């Protein structure tokens, strides 16, 4: 029997989707502004939809191939659960759907936000934020709908009366739709990131630096492509990204709960599986309440605007700590207060990471201002200072995640390092706590690209100076909130990846039983595979630091983070090079463009970014899928464990560095553009534009893709565990 509290998860899903629809309708009811503003928004919308259709065609072919492979593994090789192909498809479909709805909303909201900013800063903030909230609510709503639906279906087909380990089978099967979400998210993030940064770099280098025209000037041929990129990369890609982060945290924790409470069985095991779903449902409801608290006053500073957004986030976070304590105790879980301590630890770690990111990337604080001041001596010091700031900024998140990992483990395990299953469950709950209020956290993230596009619309439509000043203020705030959202995503990815290591071992156990391996030899004694502990399984497969297979796997995992970033950055460089050449060609062949007499060929620039993104996204994504499979077949379980550990250790730190360096460079440029150090057009401004250009692929392509890479490698390893157990070579 399901605990009645379970229905909070689907209830939260329905509420999120209903409120998202209300916010969307209210946004559409607003005036889009002048005919010129509406025409610009239409051009961006058409470009974004055309790109997304092309991307979905490519991804669909890849999904069909992978689904056929999983069906072959399930029904011919018999090394996988028969539900896996179907779960994989739904994960990818809902991930793509979340990104699509968020992007569609953003493309309609940008001109309306610019028009609202003509009236006041508060109206612009509210409209942009609630439009961004559509993304946040759709992501959590669809995720909870998918998770709840699959749980009900599988619970019907694997009742405990017929399957003693039914909850273990159900939760490990559900993890495979996380692979579908991760696969779709990686293509969306990498492809969208390459598109947006190729356009952004091309527009900045030729327009702002060489031609000396303002950002988003209608004379710049790459301007429309740049605005399209904000939507396909920073909105559609981000939505798919955080959808898979959210699902991954909930599913990994549910799988750990099924294992940790397997001996207890009955209601305790069932409720431990339901707990992360229920907490997510409550967090969604509280996020909706927090969204209604966001407002500001005219002339607000960056710190005051950040405070306005923080008011809603902090309110939701405070309430979830109280409500979750009540629910966890009502569920009757053993050591409920310890599990609650783990949840609060994760929430606290997320808040501290967010504040740390804010400090290092907002020009309301010293680090970013210091980068801007370096511009007085040229672009090289700006780049050096930004790299240094990014490197230093990794310390607080790494220390906090480390502390959070240990504390959450100890809280849930009753302060015993020997109780591994319960400790790992606590780490998973900490990741769920960090993402429990994702609805409002993602709203503050998705708000950024909308504000950025609003500024572009205001510039291209020739609106009043004070309107552009308001949209620039909202845009600078969006750079910081976007960096904060990336911090949450990568922090939760680190915690979730540790939980997925245990889920991988559970899937290995199931793969062994499916292959007929019912007895394992551990330390000279025979142990039933079904009852072997995680420590015993690790002993059986020699998972320890003195095993060269584990060490080689760790090296490969560490290398993957850097190889992946190198490939995606070079992809941006090649696509941006083609964009620069195109913009220069148009300026050269049509001098009337600069004089305002000729219309630029915007469509050609959009086509260049589209072709570049579609071509360049294949190799990095293919490596993320193939490397875990090959590692498992060659190095076995120990090699895969090393791969996953090396990937999360290097990928987590590298992602923080890239996101914060890029965000700091971007806001250093905004600081100069506000009139400091000579203002727009000055030598200092040109130097910060160079820094921002370097930081673009850091923060919007390579950095945010790393947290997907970490979890995708884990998900692929879990799905392929049966293949690894059956066919590994060493």
C-alpha positions as CSV (number, residue, x, y, z in Angstrom):
1,X,0.0,0.0,0.0
2,X,1.3,3.5,-0.9
3,X,1.6,6.0,1.9
4,X,-1.0,8.8,1.3
5,X,1.9,11.3,1.6
6,X,3.1,10.0,-1.8
7,X,0.3,12.0,-3.5
8,X,2.1,15.2,-2.6
9,X,4.5,14.5,-5.5
10,X,1.8,14.3,-8.2
11,X,-0.1,17.1,-6.5
12,X,3.1,19.3,-6.6
13,X,3.4,18.4,-10.3
14,X,-0.1,19.4,-11.1
15,X,0.2,22.7,-9.2
16,X,3.5,23.5,-10.9
17,X,2.1,23.0,-14.3
18,X,-1.1,24.9,-13.6
19,X,0.7,27.9,-12.2
20,X,3.2,27.8,-15.1
21,X,0.2,28.0,-17.4
22,X,-1.2,31.0,-15.5
23,X,2.1,32.8,-15.6
24,X,2.4,32.1,-19.3
25,X,-1.1,33.4,-20.0
26,X,-0.5,36.5,-17.9
27,X,2.7,37.2,-19.8
28,X,1.0,36.7,-23.2
29,X,-1.7,39.2,-22.1
30,X,1.0,42.0,-21.8
31,X,1.7,44.5,-24.6
32,X,4.6,43.5,-26.8
33,X,5.4,47.1,-27.4
34,X,6.0,48.9,-30.7
35,X,5.7,47.2,-34.1
36,X,9.5,47.2,-34.3
37,X,9.8,45.5,-31.0
38,X,7.3,42.8,-32.0
39,X,9.1,42.3,-35.4
40,X,12.5,41.8,-33.6
41,X,10.9,39.3,-31.2
42,X,9.3,37.4,-34.1
43,X,12.6,37.1,-35.9
44,X,14.3,35.7,-32.7
45,X,11.4,33.3,-32.1
46,X,11.5,31.9,-35.6
47,X,15.2,31.4,-35.5
48,X,15.0,29.7,-32.1
49,X,12.3,27.3,-33.2
50,X,14.0,26.5,-36.5
51,X,17.2,25.6,-34.6
52,X,15.3,23.5,-32.0
53,X,13.5,21.6,-34.7
54,X,16.8,20.7,-36.4
55,X,18.4,19.7,-33.1
56,X,15.4,17.4,-32.2
57,X,15.7,15.7,-35.6
58,X,19.3,14.8,-34.9
59,X,18.6,13.7,-31.3
60,X,15.6,11.6,-32.4
61,X,17.9,9.6,-34.7
62,X,20.3,9.0,-31.9
63,X,17.6,8.1,-29.5
64,X,16.1,5.5,-31.9
65,X,19.6,3.9,-32.3
66,X,20.1,3.7,-28.5
67,X,16.6,2.4,-27.9
68,X,17.2,-0.4,-30.4
69,X,20.5,-1.2,-28.6
70,X,18.7,-1.3,-25.2
71,X,16.0,-3.5,-26.6
72,X,18.6,-5.9,-28.0
73,X,20.3,-6.0,-24.6
74,X,17.0,-6.6,-22.8
75,X,15.3,-9.1,-25.1
76,X,18.1,-10.9,-26.9
77,X,21.2,-10.8,-24.6
78,X,18.9,-10.8,-21.4
79,X,21.4,-8.5,-19.6
80,X,18.9,-5.7,-18.9
81,X,15.3,-5.1,-17.6
82,X,12.7,-5.1,-20.4
83,X,11.3,-1.8,-19.3
84,X,14.6,0.1,-19.9
85,X,14.0,1.1,-23.6
86,X,10.6,2.6,-22.7
87,X,11.9,4.4,-19.6
88,X,14.8,5.8,-21.6
89,X,12.5,7.3,-24.2
90,X,10.2,9.0,-21.7
91,X,13.2,10.5,-19.9
92,X,14.5,12.1,-23.1
93,X,11.1,13.2,-24.2
94,X,10.2,15.0,-21.0
95,X,13.6,16.6,-20.8
96,X,13.3,18.0,-24.3
97,X,9.7,19.1,-23.6
98,X,10.8,21.0,-20.5
99,X,13.4,22.9,-22.5
100,X,10.9,23.6,-25.4
101,X,8.2,25.1,-23.1
102,X,10.8,27.2,-21.3
103,X,12.3,28.5,-24.6
104,X,8.9,29.2,-26.1
105,X,7.9,31.3,-23.1
106,X,11.3,33.2,-23.2
107,X,10.9,34.1,-26.9
108,X,7.5,35.7,-26.2
109,X,8.6,37.3,-22.9
110,X,11.6,39.3,-24.1
111,X,9.9,42.1,-25.9
112,X,7.2,42.3,-23.3
113,X,9.8,42.6,-20.6
114,X,11.5,45.5,-22.5
115,X,8.1,47.1,-22.9
116,X,7.4,46.7,-19.1
117,X,10.8,48.2,-18.4
118,X,9.5,51.4,-20.2
119,X,7.2,51.8,-17.2
120,X,9.3,50.8,-14.3
121,X,12.2,48.6,-13.1
122,X,9.8,46.6,-10.9
123,X,7.4,45.8,-13.7
124,X,10.3,44.6,-15.8
125,X,11.7,42.5,-13.0
126,X,8.4,40.9,-12.2
127,X,7.5,40.0,-15.8
128,X,11.0,38.6,-16.6
129,X,11.1,36.7,-13.3
130,X,7.6,35.1,-13.7
131,X,8.3,34.3,-17.3
132,X,11.5,32.5,-16.1
133,X,9.3,30.9,-13.4
134,X,7.5,29.1,-16.2
135,X,10.7,27.3,-17.0
136,X,11.3,26.4,-13.3
137,X,7.7,25.2,-12.8
138,X,7.6,23.2,-16.0
139,X,10.9,21.4,-15.2
140,X,9.8,20.3,-11.7
141,X,6.2,19.7,-12.8
142,X,7.1,17.4,-15.7
143,X,9.9,15.7,-13.7
144,X,7.5,14.8,-10.8
145,X,4.8,13.7,-13.3
146,X,7.3,11.4,-15.0
147,X,8.7,10.0,-11.7
148,X,5.3,9.5,-10.1
149,X,3.8,7.9,-13.2
150,X,6.7,5.4,-13.6
151,X,6.6,4.5,-10.0
152,X,2.9,3.7,-10.1
153,X,3.3,1.7,-13.3
154,X,6.2,-0.4,-12.1
155,X,4.7,-0.8,-8.6
156,X,1.8,-2.4,-10.4
157,X,3.9,-4.8,-12.4
158,X,6.4,-5.7,-9.6
159,X,4.2,-6.1,-6.4
160,X,6.1,-7.2,-3.3
161,X,4.0,-10.3,-3.0
162,X,5.5,-11.6,-6.3
163,X,9.0,-10.0,-6.1
164,X,10.8,-9.9,-2.7
165,X,13.2,-7.2,-4.0
166,X,10.5,-5.3,-5.9
167,X,11.5,-1.8,-4.7
168,X,15.1,-2.4,-5.7
169,X,14.0,-3.6,-9.1
170,X,11.6,-0.6,-9.5
171,X,14.1,2.1,-8.5
172,X,17.0,0.8,-10.5
173,X,14.8,0.5,-13.5
174,X,13.6,4.1,-13.0
175,X,17.2,5.3,-13.0
176,X,17.4,4.4,-16.7
177,X,15.0,7.1,-17.7
178,X,17.5,9.4,-16.0
179,X,19.9,8.3,-18.7
180,X,17.4,9.4,-21.3
181,X,17.1,12.8,-19.6
182,X,20.9,13.2,-19.3
183,X,21.4,12.2,-23.0
184,X,18.9,14.8,-24.2
185,X,20.3,17.4,-21.8
186,X,23.8,16.9,-23.0
187,X,22.9,17.5,-26.7
188,X,20.7,20.5,-25.7
189,X,23.5,22.0,-23.6
190,X,26.4,21.4,-25.9
191,X,24.5,22.2,-29.1
192,X,22.8,25.2,-27.7
193,X,26.0,26.4,-26.0
194,X,28.0,26.2,-29.2
195,X,25.2,28.1,-31.1
196,X,24.9,30.9,-28.6
197,X,28.6,31.5,-28.0
198,X,29.5,31.3,-31.7
199,X,27.0,34.1,-32.3
200,X,27.9,36.1,-29.2
201,X,31.7,36.0,-29.8
202,X,31.2,36.9,-33.5
203,X,28.9,39.8,-32.6
204,X,31.2,41.2,-29.9
205,X,34.5,40.9,-31.7
206,X,33.5,42.5,-34.9
207,X,30.7,44.7,-33.7
208,X,31.8,46.1,-30.4
209,X,35.6,45.9,-30.7
210,X,36.3,46.4,-34.4
211,X,33.3,48.5,-35.6
212,X,32.8,50.2,-32.3
213,X,29.0,49.9,-32.4
214,X,26.9,49.1,-29.2
215,X,26.0,45.6,-28.2
216,X,22.7,44.5,-29.8
217,X,23.0,47.2,-32.4
218,X,20.6,46.4,-35.3
219,X,23.5,47.1,-37.8
220,X,25.3,44.0,-36.5
221,X,24.4,41.0,-38.7
222,X,25.0,38.6,-35.8
223,X,22.7,40.3,-33.3
224,X,19.6,38.2,-34.1
225,X,21.7,35.0,-33.9
226,X,23.1,36.2,-30.6
227,X,19.5,36.6,-29.2
228,X,18.4,33.3,-30.7
229,X,21.4,31.7,-28.9
230,X,20.4,33.0,-25.5
231,X,17.1,31.1,-25.9
232,X,18.4,27.8,-27.4
233,X,21.4,27.6,-25.1
234,X,20.7,29.4,-21.9
235,X,16.9,28.5,-21.7
236,X,16.2,25.3,-23.7
237,X,19.6,23.8,-22.8
238,X,19.4,24.9,-19.2
239,X,15.9,23.5,-18.8
240,X,16.9,20.1,-20.1
241,X,20.1,20.3,-17.9
242,X,18.3,20.9,-14.6
243,X,15.5,18.5,-15.4
244,X,18.0,15.7,-15.5
245,X,19.8,17.0,-12.3
246,X,16.4,17.1,-10.5
247,X,15.4,13.6,-11.7
248,X,18.8,12.2,-11.0
249,X,18.9,13.3,-7.4
250,X,15.4,12.0,-6.7
251,X,15.9,8.6,-8.5
252,X,19.3,7.9,-7.0
253,X,18.1,8.6,-3.5
254,X,15.0,6.4,-4.0
255,X,17.2,3.6,-5.2
256,X,19.5,4.0,-2.2
257,X,16.5,4.0,0.1
258,X,15.3,0.7,-1.3
259,X,18.7,-0.8,-0.5
260,X,19.4,0.8,2.8
261,X,16.0,-0.3,4.2
262,X,15.8,-3.6,2.4
263,X,16.4,-5.6,5.7
264,X,13.6,-3.6,7.4
265,X,11.2,-4.2,4.5
266,X,7.5,-3.2,4.6
267,X,6.5,0.4,5.3
268,X,10.0,1.5,6.2
269,X,11.5,0.5,2.9
270,X,8.5,1.9,0.9
271,X,8.5,5.2,2.7
272,X,12.3,5.6,2.3
273,X,11.7,5.3,-1.5
274,X,8.9,7.8,-1.4
275,X,10.6,10.3,0.8
276,X,12.6,12.1,-1.9
277,X,9.5,12.3,-4.1
278,X,7.4,13.7,-1.3
279,X,10.1,16.3,-0.3
280,X,10.3,17.4,-4.0
281,X,6.6,17.7,-4.2
282,X,6.5,19.9,-1.0
283,X,9.4,22.0,-2.3
284,X,7.5,22.7,-5.5
285,X,4.4,23.9,-3.6
286,X,6.6,26.2,-1.4
287,X,8.5,27.5,-4.5
288,X,5.2,28.8,-5.9
289,X,4.6,30.7,-2.7
290,X,8.1,32.1,-2.7
291,X,7.7,33.3,-6.3
292,X,4.9,35.7,-5.3
293,X,7.2,37.6,-3.0
294,X,9.6,38.9,-5.6
295,X,9.5,42.6,-6.2
296,X,11.7,45.7,-6.1
297,X,11.8,49.5,-6.2
298,X,12.9,51.9,-8.9
299,X,16.6,52.7,-8.9
300,X,17.5,49.5,-6.9
301,X,21.2,48.6,-6.7
302,X,22.5,45.2,-7.7
303,X,22.6,44.1,-4.1
304,X,19.0,45.2,-3.6
305,X,17.9,43.4,-6.7
306,X,19.7,40.3,-5.5
307,X,18.0,40.7,-2.2
308,X,14.6,40.8,-4.0
309,X,15.2,37.5,-5.6
310,X,16.7,36.1,-2.4
311,X,13.6,36.9,-0.5
312,X,11.6,34.4,-2.4
313,X,14.3,31.7,-2.4
314,X,15.0,32.1,1.3
315,X,11.4,32.0,2.2
316,X,10.9,28.7,0.3
317,X,14.1,27.2,1.8
318,X,13.1,28.1,5.3
319,X,9.7,26.6,5.0
320,X,10.9,23.3,3.4
321,X,13.2,22.7,6.4
322,X,10.2,22.9,8.8
323,X,7.7,21.0,6.7
324,X,10.2,18.2,5.8
325,X,10.9,17.6,9.5
326,X,7.2,17.0,10.1
327,X,6.8,14.7,7.1
328,X,9.9,12.6,7.7
329,X,8.7,11.9,11.2
330,X,5.2,11.1,10.1
331,X,6.6,8.6,7.5
332,X,8.0,6.7,10.5
333,X,11.5,6.3,9.0
334,X,14.2,5.0,11.4
335,X,16.5,7.9,12.4
336,X,14.1,10.4,10.9
337,X,15.8,13.3,12.6
338,X,19.1,12.2,11.3
339,X,17.7,12.0,7.7
340,X,16.2,15.5,8.2
341,X,19.7,16.7,9.3
342,X,21.1,15.4,6.0
343,X,18.4,17.2,4.1
344,X,19.0,20.5,5.8
345,X,22.8,20.0,5.3
346,X,22.2,19.8,1.6
347,X,20.0,22.8,1.5
348,X,22.6,24.8,3.5
349,X,25.4,23.7,1.2
350,X,23.4,24.9,-1.8
351,X,22.7,28.3,-0.2
352,X,26.4,28.8,0.7
353,X,27.5,27.8,-2.9
354,X,24.9,30.2,-4.2
355,X,26.2,33.1,-2.0
356,X,29.8,32.2,-2.9
357,X,29.0,32.3,-6.6
358,X,27.2,35.6,-6.1
359,X,30.3,37.1,-4.3
360,X,32.7,36.0,-7.1
361,X,30.6,37.0,-10.1
362,X,28.5,40.0,-9.1
363,X,30.0,43.5,-9.8
364,X,28.5,44.5,-6.5
365,X,31.5,42.8,-4.8
366,X,35.2,43.3,-4.9
367,X,36.4,40.3,-7.1
368,X,34.6,41.4,-10.2
369,X,35.3,45.1,-9.7
370,X,39.0,44.2,-9.4
371,X,38.9,42.4,-12.7
372,X,37.3,45.5,-14.3
373,X,40.0,47.7,-12.8
374,X,42.7,45.6,-14.5
375,X,41.2,46.7,-17.8
376,X,43.0,50.0,-17.4
377,X,46.2,48.2,-18.5
378,X,44.8,46.1,-21.3
379,X,43.0,42.8,-22.0
380,X,45.8,40.5,-20.8
381,X,45.5,41.5,-17.2
382,X,41.7,41.2,-17.4
383,X,42.1,37.6,-18.6
384,X,44.8,36.8,-16.0
385,X,42.7,38.3,-13.1
386,X,39.6,36.5,-14.3
387,X,41.4,33.1,-14.4
388,X,42.8,33.7,-10.9
389,X,39.4,34.7,-9.5
390,X,37.8,31.6,-11.0
391,X,40.5,29.3,-9.6
392,X,40.2,30.8,-6.1
393,X,36.3,30.6,-6.3
394,X,36.5,26.8,-6.4
395,X,37.6,26.6,-2.7
396,X,34.4,27.4,-0.9
397,X,32.1,25.1,-3.1
398,X,34.6,22.2,-2.8
399,X,35.0,22.7,1.0
400,X,31.3,23.0,1.5
401,X,30.4,19.9,-0.6
402,X,33.1,18.0,1.3
403,X,31.7,19.1,4.6
404,X,28.1,18.5,3.4
405,X,29.0,15.0,2.2
406,X,30.5,14.0,5.6
407,X,27.8,15.6,7.7
408,X,24.9,14.2,5.7
409,X,26.6,10.7,5.8
410,X,27.0,10.9,9.6
411,X,23.5,12.3,10.3
412,X,21.8,9.6,8.3
413,X,24.0,6.8,9.5
414,X,23.7,7.6,13.2
415,X,27.3,9.0,13.3
416,X,28.7,5.7,12.3
417,X,31.0,5.3,9.2
418,X,30.3,1.6,9.3
419,X,26.6,2.0,8.3
420,X,27.4,2.6,4.6
421,X,23.9,2.1,3.1
422,X,22.2,4.6,5.5
423,X,25.1,7.1,5.1
424,X,24.9,7.0,1.3
425,X,21.1,7.5,1.6
426,X,21.8,10.6,3.6
427,X,24.1,11.9,0.9
428,X,21.3,11.4,-1.7
429,X,18.8,13.1,0.6
430,X,21.3,16.1,0.8
431,X,21.2,16.3,-3.0
432,X,17.4,16.3,-2.9
433,X,17.5,19.0,-0.2
434,X,19.7,21.2,-2.4
435,X,17.3,20.9,-5.3
436,X,14.1,20.8,-3.3
437,X,13.2,24.4,-4.2
438,X,14.4,24.1,-7.8
439,X,11.2,25.6,-9.0
440,X,12.1,29.1,-7.7
441,X,15.9,28.6,-8.0
442,X,15.6,27.8,-11.7
443,X,13.2,30.8,-12.1
444,X,16.0,33.1,-11.0
445,X,18.3,31.4,-13.5
446,X,15.9,31.4,-16.5
447,X,15.1,35.0,-15.8
448,X,18.6,36.0,-17.0
449,X,18.4,35.2,-20.7
450,X,14.9,36.8,-20.8
451,X,16.4,40.1,-19.4
452,X,19.3,39.8,-21.8
453,X,17.0,39.5,-24.8
454,X,14.9,42.3,-23.5
455,X,18.0,44.5,-23.5
456,X,18.7,43.5,-27.1
457,X,15.2,44.2,-28.1
458,X,15.3,47.7,-26.5
459,X,18.6,48.5,-28.3
460,X,17.5,47.3,-31.7
461,X,14.1,49.0,-31.4
462,X,15.8,52.3,-30.4
463,X,13.9,52.7,-27.1
464,X,14.7,55.5,-24.6
465,X,18.0,55.6,-22.8
466,X,16.5,54.9,-19.4
467,X,14.8,51.7,-20.7
468,X,18.1,50.3,-21.9
469,X,19.6,51.3,-18.5
470,X,16.9,49.3,-16.7
471,X,17.3,46.3,-18.9
472,X,21.1,46.4,-18.5
473,X,20.5,46.4,-14.7
474,X,18.3,43.4,-15.0
475,X,20.8,41.7,-17.4
476,X,23.7,42.2,-15.0
477,X,21.6,40.6,-12.2
478,X,20.8,37.8,-14.6
479,X,24.5,37.0,-15.1
480,X,24.8,36.5,-11.4
481,X,21.7,34.5,-10.9
482,X,22.6,32.3,-13.9
483,X,26.0,31.6,-12.3
484,X,24.3,30.8,-9.1
485,X,22.0,28.4,-10.8
486,X,25.0,26.7,-12.4
487,X,26.6,26.4,-8.9
488,X,23.4,24.7,-7.6
489,X,23.4,22.3,-10.6
490,X,27.1,21.3,-10.2
491,X,26.9,21.0,-6.4
492,X,23.9,18.7,-6.6
493,X,25.7,16.8,-9.4
494,X,28.6,16.1,-7.1
495,X,26.4,14.8,-4.3
496,X,24.2,12.8,-6.7
497,X,27.2,11.2,-8.4
498,X,28.4,9.8,-5.1
499,X,24.9,8.4,-4.5
500,X,24.9,6.9,-8.1
501,X,28.1,5.0,-7.3
502,X,26.1,2.9,-4.8
503,X,23.3,2.6,-7.3
504,X,25.8,1.3,-9.8
505,X,26.8,-1.5,-7.5
506,X,23.2,-2.4,-6.9
507,X,22.7,-2.7,-10.7
508,X,25.8,-4.8,-10.9
509,X,24.3,-7.1,-8.3
510,X,21.1,-7.4,-10.4
511,X,23.2,-8.0,-13.5
512,X,25.1,-10.8,-11.7
513,X,21.8,-12.5,-10.7
514,X,20.4,-12.1,-14.2
515,X,23.6,-13.8,-15.5
516,X,23.2,-16.7,-13.1
517,X,25.9,-15.7,-10.7
518,X,24.1,-16.4,-7.4
519,X,27.2,-17.0,-5.2
520,X,30.3,-14.9,-4.9
521,X,33.6,-15.7,-3.2
522,X,34.7,-13.1,-0.7
523,X,37.7,-13.6,1.5
524,X,37.6,-17.4,1.1
525,X,33.9,-17.7,1.9
526,X,30.8,-18.1,-0.2
527,X,28.2,-15.3,0.0
528,X,24.9,-15.2,-1.7
529,X,24.9,-12.4,-4.3
530,X,21.4,-11.2,-3.3
531,X,22.5,-10.7,0.4
532,X,26.1,-9.4,-0.2
533,X,26.7,-5.9,1.3
534,X,28.1,-3.1,-0.7
535,X,31.4,-3.5,1.0
536,X,31.4,-7.2,0.1
537,X,30.7,-6.5,-3.5
538,X,33.5,-4.0,-3.6
539,X,35.8,-6.6,-2.1
540,X,34.7,-9.1,-4.6
541,X,35.6,-6.8,-7.5
542,X,38.8,-5.5,-5.9
543,X,37.5,-1.9,-5.8
544,X,40.4,-0.3,-3.9
545,X,43.1,2.3,-4.6
546,X,45.8,-0.4,-5.0
547,X,44.0,-2.0,-7.9
548,X,45.6,-0.6,-11.1
549,X,42.3,-1.0,-13.0
550,X,40.6,1.4,-10.5
551,X,43.5,3.8,-10.8
552,X,43.4,3.7,-14.6
553,X,39.7,4.3,-14.5
554,X,40.2,7.3,-12.3
555,X,42.8,8.7,-14.7
556,X,40.4,8.3,-17.6
557,X,37.5,9.9,-15.7
558,X,39.7,12.9,-14.8
559,X,40.8,13.2,-18.4
560,X,37.2,13.1,-19.7
561,X,36.4,16.4,-18.0
562,X,39.3,18.2,-19.7
563,X,38.9,16.4,-23.0
564,X,35.2,17.2,-23.1
565,X,35.8,20.9,-22.3
566,X,38.6,21.1,-24.9
567,X,36.4,19.7,-27.6
568,X,33.5,22.0,-26.8
569,X,35.7,25.1,-26.6
570,X,37.3,24.4,-29.9
571,X,33.9,23.8,-31.4
572,X,32.9,27.3,-30.2
573,X,36.1,28.7,-31.6
574,X,35.6,27.2,-35.0
575,X,32.0,28.3,-35.2
576,X,32.8,31.7,-33.9
577,X,35.6,32.1,-36.5
578,X,33.0,31.4,-39.3
579,X,30.7,34.0,-37.7
580,X,33.5,36.6,-37.5
581,X,34.3,36.1,-41.2
582,X,30.6,36.4,-42.1
583,X,30.1,39.7,-40.2
584,X,33.3,41.1,-41.6
585,X,32.2,40.1,-45.1
586,X,28.8,41.8,-44.8
587,X,30.4,45.0,-43.5
588,X,32.9,45.0,-46.3
589,X,30.5,44.2,-49.1
590,X,27.8,46.4,-47.9
591,X,29.2,49.6,-46.3
592,X,25.7,50.9,-46.1
593,X,25.0,48.6,-43.2
594,X,27.2,50.6,-40.8
595,X,25.6,53.8,-42.2
596,X,22.2,52.4,-41.5
597,X,21.2,52.4,-45.2
598,X,21.3,48.6,-45.8
599,X,19.7,45.8,-43.9
600,X,22.1,43.1,-42.6
601,X,21.5,39.5,-43.6
602,X,20.5,38.1,-40.1
603,X,19.3,34.8,-41.5
604,X,22.7,33.8,-42.8
605,X,24.3,34.3,-39.4
606,X,21.6,32.2,-37.8
607,X,22.2,29.5,-40.3
608,X,26.0,29.5,-39.6
609,X,25.5,29.0,-35.9
610,X,22.9,26.3,-36.5
611,X,25.2,24.3,-38.8
612,X,28.1,24.7,-36.5
613,X,26.2,23.6,-33.5
614,X,24.6,20.5,-35.2
615,X,28.0,19.4,-36.6
616,X,30.1,20.0,-33.5
617,X,27.9,18.6,-30.8
618,X,28.1,15.0,-32.0
619,X,31.6,14.0,-30.9
620,X,31.6,15.3,-27.3
621,X,28.2,13.7,-26.7
622,X,29.2,10.4,-28.3
623,X,32.4,10.2,-26.1
624,X,30.3,10.7,-22.9
625,X,28.2,7.7,-23.9
626,X,30.9,5.4,-25.3
627,X,33.7,5.9,-22.8
628,X,31.8,4.3,-19.8
629,X,30.7,1.4,-22.1
630,X,34.3,0.7,-23.3
631,X,35.7,1.1,-19.8
632,X,33.3,-1.4,-18.4
633,X,33.9,-4.0,-21.2
634,X,37.7,-3.6,-20.9
635,X,38.4,-2.8,-17.2
636,X,35.3,-4.3,-15.6
637,X,33.5,-3.0,-12.5
638,X,36.6,-1.7,-10.7
639,X,37.6,0.4,-13.8
640,X,34.1,1.9,-14.0
641,X,34.1,2.8,-10.3
642,X,37.4,4.6,-10.8
643,X,36.1,6.3,-14.0
644,X,33.1,7.7,-12.1
645,X,35.1,8.8,-9.1
646,X,37.7,10.6,-11.3
647,X,35.0,12.2,-13.4
648,X,33.1,13.7,-10.5
649,X,36.3,14.9,-8.7
650,X,37.8,16.7,-11.6
651,X,34.5,17.7,-13.3
652,X,33.1,19.3,-10.2
653,X,36.1,21.6,-9.6
654,X,36.6,22.4,-13.3
655,X,32.9,23.3,-13.7
656,X,32.9,25.7,-10.8
657,X,36.1,27.4,-12.1
658,X,34.7,27.8,-15.6
659,X,31.3,29.1,-14.6
660,X,32.6,31.7,-12.1
661,X,35.4,32.9,-14.3
662,X,33.0,33.4,-17.2
663,X,30.4,35.1,-15.0
664,X,33.0,37.5,-13.4
665,X,34.3,38.5,-16.8
666,X,30.8,39.2,-18.1
667,X,29.9,41.4,-15.1
668,X,33.2,43.2,-15.2
669,X,32.2,44.3,-18.7
670,X,28.8,45.3,-17.4
671,X,30.5,47.3,-14.6
672,X,32.4,49.4,-17.2
673,X,29.3,49.8,-19.4
674,X,27.5,51.4,-16.5
675,X,29.9,54.3,-16.8
676,X,32.8,53.3,-14.7
677,X,36.5,53.4,-15.9
678,X,35.6,55.4,-19.0
679,X,32.3,53.7,-19.9
680,X,31.3,52.2,-23.3
681,X,33.7,52.6,-26.1
682,X,36.7,53.2,-23.9
683,X,39.9,51.2,-24.0
684,X,38.9,49.7,-20.7
685,X,35.6,48.6,-22.2
686,X,37.3,47.0,-25.2
687,X,39.6,45.1,-22.8
688,X,36.7,43.8,-20.7
689,X,34.9,42.8,-23.9
690,X,37.9,40.5,-24.8
691,X,37.6,39.0,-21.3
692,X,33.9,38.4,-21.7
693,X,34.5,36.8,-25.1
694,X,37.0,34.4,-23.6
695,X,34.5,33.7,-20.7
696,X,31.5,33.0,-23.0
697,X,32.3,29.4,-23.8
698,X,33.6,28.9,-20.2
699,X,30.3,29.8,-18.5
700,X,27.7,28.9,-21.2
701,X,29.1,25.9,-23.1
702,X,31.8,23.9,-21.4
703,X,31.2,24.6,-17.7
704,X,27.4,23.9,-17.5
705,X,27.9,20.8,-19.7
706,X,30.2,19.2,-17.2
707,X,27.6,18.4,-14.5
708,X,25.6,16.6,-17.2
709,X,28.7,14.7,-18.3
710,X,29.3,13.6,-14.7
711,X,25.8,12.2,-14.3
712,X,25.5,10.8,-17.8
713,X,28.6,8.7,-17.4
714,X,27.1,7.4,-14.2
715,X,23.7,6.7,-15.8
716,X,25.3,5.0,-18.8
717,X,27.4,2.8,-16.4
718,X,24.3,1.8,-14.5
719,X,22.3,1.0,-17.7
720,X,25.3,-1.0,-19.0
721,X,26.1,-2.8,-15.7
722,X,24.7,-6.1,-16.9
723,X,26.8,-5.9,-20.1
724,X,29.9,-5.1,-17.9
725,X,29.3,-8.0,-15.6
726,X,28.8,-10.5,-18.4
727,X,31.4,-9.4,-21.0
728,X,34.3,-7.6,-19.2
729,X,37.8,-8.6,-20.4
730,X,40.0,-7.9,-17.3
